[in-house]
Amino acid sequence: MSSCSQCGTTFSCGMVDTTSAQACWCTALPTAPKGEIMRDASGKAKTCMCQNCLSALRARRLAAASSAPKT
């Protein structure tokens, strides 16, 4: 089992958990740009997030990008 680096929920990740024969659901999402990587207080990159947290992050980032002034 994996643990969400955002909320702490445990979940099965097809990328790292040996109990799953399927690819992780996150592989169906677009690749996140480097600037979208979450970091902890020490600057270390956070790892896996559960589907709820990653989906919420993506939605916030898309909303922010779409509301940014166009130049």
Residue pairs with C-beta under 8 A, 6 or more apart in sequence:
1 10
1 11
1 12
1 17
1 19
2 10
2 11
2 12
2 13
2 16
2 17
2 47
2 48
3 9
3 10
3 11
3 48
4 10
4 11
4 48
4 49
4 50
4 53
5 38
5 40
5 46
5 47
5 48
5 49
6 38
6 46
6 49
6 50
6 53
6 57
7 49
7 50
7 52
7 53
9 50
9 52
9 53
11 48
11 50
11 51
12 19
12 20
13 20
13 24
13 26
13 48
14 20
14 21
14 22
14 23
14 24
14 25
14 27
15 23
15 24
15 26
15 27
15 48
16 48
25 51
26 48
26 51
26 54
29 54
29 58
32 58
36 57
36 61
37 45
37 46
38 45
38 46
38 49
38 57
39 45
39 46
40 46
49 57
